[in-house]
Amino acid sequence: MVRALDTSFLIDLLRGHTGATAKAKALDAEAQVVAIPAPVMAEFLDGAYVTGGTYLARAMQLIAKRDVIPFDRECSLLAGQLRADLRSRGATLPMIDAMIASVALRHHCVLVTGDSGFHRIPGLAVESY
């Protein structure tokens, strides 16, 4: 099964977080298929461009060889539904997280994240580190 990397994982990996580094090594050792959802790419690069310098260069190296999982019409519909469903239960979810979750759900991926908020999304397979 494809592992979709969340923004929190990429940032932690770039910063040398021990849990993220260990998870990345485990994914490589298991020869897991790993990709980046398009909304994650945008969110991750937003921060990297703001920071600039060597941080941006390292961020670009980190994502250079990863496939990008598209965000399409079906993902848009699903993201809106996810937010509405959570809101009806009294929970909130940032739109970017709904977009990321919708990509993982639509493409049947496991989301690798350090963000505990994704655990409340029904049907979303999540791996923490």
C-alpha positions as CSV (number, residue, x, y, z in Angstrom):
1,M,0.0,0.0,0.0
2,V,1.2,3.5,-0.8
3,R,2.4,5.7,2.0
4,A,1.4,9.3,1.6
5,L,3.7,11.7,3.5
6,D,2.0,14.5,5.4
7,T,3.5,18.0,5.9
8,S,4.3,17.3,9.6
9,F,6.3,14.3,8.6
10,L,8.3,16.1,6.0
11,I,9.0,19.1,8.3
12,D,10.1,16.7,11.1
13,L,12.3,14.8,8.8
14,L,13.9,17.9,7.5
15,R,14.5,19.1,11.1
16,G,16.1,15.7,12.0
17,H,13.3,14.6,14.4
18,T,14.4,11.1,15.6
19,G,10.9,9.6,15.2
20,A,10.5,10.9,11.6
21,T,14.1,9.8,10.7
22,A,13.5,6.3,12.1
23,K,10.2,6.1,10.2
24,A,11.8,7.2,6.9
25,K,14.5,4.5,7.4
26,A,11.9,1.9,8.1
27,L,9.9,2.8,5.0
28,D,13.1,2.6,2.9
29,A,14.1,-0.7,4.4
30,E,10.6,-2.1,3.7
31,A,10.7,-0.8,0.2
32,Q,7.4,0.9,0.7
33,V,5.9,3.0,-2.1
34,V,6.0,6.6,-0.8
35,A,4.5,9.6,-2.4
36,I,3.4,13.2,-1.5
37,P,-0.2,14.4,-1.8
38,A,-0.3,17.6,-4.0
39,P,-1.7,19.7,-1.1
40,V,1.2,18.6,1.1
41,M,3.6,19.6,-1.6
42,A,2.1,23.1,-1.6
43,E,1.9,23.5,2.1
44,F,5.5,22.2,2.6
45,L,7.0,24.4,0.0
46,D,5.1,27.5,1.3
47,G,7.1,27.2,4.5
48,A,10.3,26.3,2.8
49,Y,10.2,29.3,0.4
50,V,9.5,31.6,3.3
51,T,12.5,30.2,5.3
52,G,14.7,30.1,2.2
53,G,18.4,29.5,2.1
54,T,19.8,26.0,2.9
55,Y,16.4,25.0,4.4
56,L,14.7,25.5,1.0
57,A,17.6,23.7,-0.8
58,R,17.3,20.7,1.6
59,A,13.5,20.7,1.3
60,M,13.8,20.6,-2.5
61,Q,16.2,17.7,-2.2
62,L,13.8,15.8,0.1
63,I,10.9,16.0,-2.4
64,A,12.8,15.8,-5.6
65,K,12.4,12.1,-6.4
66,R,9.0,11.6,-4.8
67,D,5.9,11.1,-6.9
68,V,3.0,13.5,-6.3
69,I,-0.5,12.2,-5.8
70,P,-3.0,14.5,-7.5
71,F,-5.8,16.5,-6.0
72,D,-8.7,16.3,-8.4
73,R,-12.4,16.8,-8.6
74,E,-13.3,13.8,-6.6
75,C,-10.8,14.9,-3.9
76,S,-12.5,18.3,-3.8
77,L,-15.9,16.7,-3.3
78,L,-14.6,14.5,-0.6
79,A,-12.7,17.2,1.2
80,G,-15.8,19.3,1.4
81,Q,-17.8,16.4,2.7
82,L,-15.2,15.5,5.3
83,R,-15.2,19.0,6.8
84,A,-19.0,19.2,6.7
85,D,-19.3,15.8,8.4
86,L,-16.8,16.7,11.2
87,R,-18.5,20.1,11.7
88,S,-21.9,18.5,12.1
89,R,-20.3,16.5,15.0
90,G,-18.8,19.6,16.6
91,A,-15.3,19.1,15.4
92,T,-13.2,21.3,13.2
93,L,-10.6,20.4,10.5
94,P,-8.5,22.9,8.6
95,M,-9.3,22.8,4.9
96,I,-5.7,21.9,4.0
97,D,-6.0,18.8,6.3
98,A,-9.3,17.9,4.6
99,M,-7.6,18.2,1.3
100,I,-4.7,16.0,2.4
101,A,-7.0,13.4,3.9
102,S,-9.2,13.3,0.8
103,V,-6.2,12.5,-1.4
104,A,-5.1,9.7,0.9
105,L,-8.7,8.3,1.1
106,R,-9.4,8.6,-2.6
107,H,-6.1,6.9,-3.6
108,H,-6.2,4.3,-0.8
109,C,-3.0,5.5,0.9
110,V,-1.8,5.3,4.5
111,L,-1.1,8.8,5.7
112,V,2.2,9.1,7.6
113,T,1.8,12.0,10.0
114,G,2.8,13.4,13.3
115,D,-0.5,15.3,13.4
116,S,-3.0,13.6,15.8
117,G,-5.9,15.4,14.2
118,F,-6.0,13.0,11.3
119,H,-7.0,10.1,13.6
120,R,-10.5,11.5,13.9
121,I,-11.3,11.1,10.2
122,P,-13.4,8.0,9.6
123,G,-11.8,5.5,7.3
124,L,-8.5,7.2,7.0
125,A,-5.5,4.9,7.6
126,V,-2.9,6.7,9.6
127,E,0.7,5.8,10.7
128,S,2.4,7.9,13.4
129,Y,6.0,7.9,14.3
